[in-house]
Amino acid sequence: YRCMVTDANLCSNFSNGLFVSVPCLTPGDPIEKVTNEKLEIELYPNPSSGIFNIELPEEQKKLFRFCVTDLLGKVLIEETSENNKLLINLYAFPEGIYLIKINDGVKVMC
């Protein structure tokens, strides 16, 4: 990969090249199984005025951590819960797009 940058005077230049290697997964690899596993998560209402409900499947009713971040990755809310139903209040934050990550210690759901 290379990055091209152009300034206000329309002068451009490229960065040095960067080699990226992505390892292949073998069939049956545990990471592949988690990635392919479908998990129904309900988030509503979307869009909202700041209050969101999140419902995980009943079998997910165990201790997990969740965090809400902005698009730059800044963590805004981070909590632990044992309930599969959550109420998240974003009234204190400006209107925008936010991401939620849920981690049960085995899987990470985004």
C-alpha positions as CSV (number, residue, x, y, z in Angstrom):
1,Y,0.0,0.0,0.0
2,R,1.0,3.6,-0.6
3,C,-0.6,6.8,0.3
4,M,-0.9,9.9,-1.9
5,V,-1.2,13.3,-0.3
6,T,-2.2,16.4,-2.2
7,D,-1.8,19.9,-0.6
8,A,-3.8,23.1,-1.3
9,N,-1.5,24.0,-4.2
10,L,-2.3,20.7,-5.9
11,C,1.2,19.4,-5.2
12,S,1.2,15.6,-4.7
13,N,3.6,13.1,-3.3
14,F,3.5,9.4,-2.4
15,S,4.5,7.7,0.8
16,N,6.9,4.8,0.9
17,G,5.3,1.5,0.1
18,L,4.0,-0.7,3.0
19,F,3.7,-4.5,2.6
20,V,0.7,-6.1,4.3
21,S,0.5,-9.8,4.9
22,V,-2.8,-11.5,5.8
23,P,-2.5,-15.1,7.0
24,C,-4.9,-17.6,5.5
25,L,-7.3,-19.6,7.8
26,T,-7.4,-23.3,7.5
27,P,-10.8,-25.0,7.3
28,G,-12.2,-25.5,10.8
29,D,-10.0,-22.8,12.3
30,P,-11.7,-21.5,15.5
31,I,-11.4,-17.9,14.3
32,E,-13.2,-18.8,11.1
33,K,-16.1,-20.4,13.1
34,V,-16.6,-17.3,15.3
35,T,-16.4,-15.0,12.3
36,N,-19.1,-17.1,10.4
37,E,-21.4,-17.5,13.4
38,K,-24.5,-15.4,13.1
39,L,-25.8,-13.7,16.1
40,E,-29.0,-11.8,16.1
41,I,-28.7,-8.5,18.0
42,E,-31.6,-6.1,18.1
43,L,-30.8,-2.3,18.3
44,Y,-33.7,0.0,18.3
45,P,-34.9,2.7,17.6
46,N,-32.4,3.5,14.9
47,P,-32.1,6.4,14.4
48,S,-33.0,7.7,17.8
49,S,-33.0,10.8,19.9
50,G,-30.3,9.4,22.2
51,I,-31.8,6.4,24.0
52,F,-31.1,3.0,22.4
53,N,-32.3,-0.5,23.4
54,I,-30.1,-3.4,22.7
55,E,-31.3,-7.0,23.0
56,L,-29.0,-10.0,22.7
57,P,-30.3,-13.6,22.3
58,E,-31.4,-15.2,25.6
59,E,-28.4,-17.6,25.4
60,Q,-26.2,-14.5,25.7
61,K,-27.5,-13.8,29.2
62,K,-24.1,-13.9,30.9
63,L,-21.4,-11.4,32.0
64,F,-20.1,-9.3,29.1
65,R,-18.6,-5.9,28.5
66,F,-19.8,-3.3,26.1
67,C,-18.4,-0.1,24.9
68,V,-19.7,2.7,22.7
69,T,-17.2,4.7,20.6
70,D,-17.2,7.5,18.2
71,L,-16.0,7.1,14.6
72,L,-12.4,8.0,15.7
73,G,-12.4,5.1,18.2
74,K,-12.7,7.3,21.3
75,V,-14.5,5.3,24.0
76,L,-17.5,7.2,25.3
77,I,-19.2,4.6,27.4
78,E,-17.8,1.3,28.8
79,E,-19.7,-0.9,31.2
80,T,-20.2,-4.5,32.2
81,S,-23.6,-6.2,32.3
82,E,-25.1,-9.6,33.0
83,N,-28.4,-8.8,31.4
84,N,-29.2,-9.5,27.7
85,K,-31.2,-6.3,27.5
86,L,-29.5,-2.9,27.7
87,L,-30.6,0.7,27.7
88,I,-27.9,3.0,26.4
89,N,-28.3,6.8,26.9
90,L,-26.3,9.0,24.5
91,Y,-28.0,12.3,25.4
92,A,-24.8,13.7,26.7
93,F,-23.1,13.3,23.3
94,P,-23.6,15.3,20.1
95,E,-25.7,13.9,17.3
96,G,-23.7,11.6,15.1
97,I,-22.7,8.0,14.2
98,Y,-21.6,5.8,17.1
99,L,-20.3,2.2,17.2
100,I,-21.0,-0.4,19.9
101,K,-18.7,-3.4,20.6
102,I,-19.9,-6.3,22.8
103,N,-17.4,-8.8,24.2
104,D,-18.4,-11.9,26.2
105,G,-14.8,-13.0,26.7
106,V,-15.0,-15.4,23.7
107,K,-16.6,-13.4,20.9
108,V,-16.6,-9.7,20.0
109,M,-19.8,-8.5,18.4
110,C,-19.9,-5.1,16.6
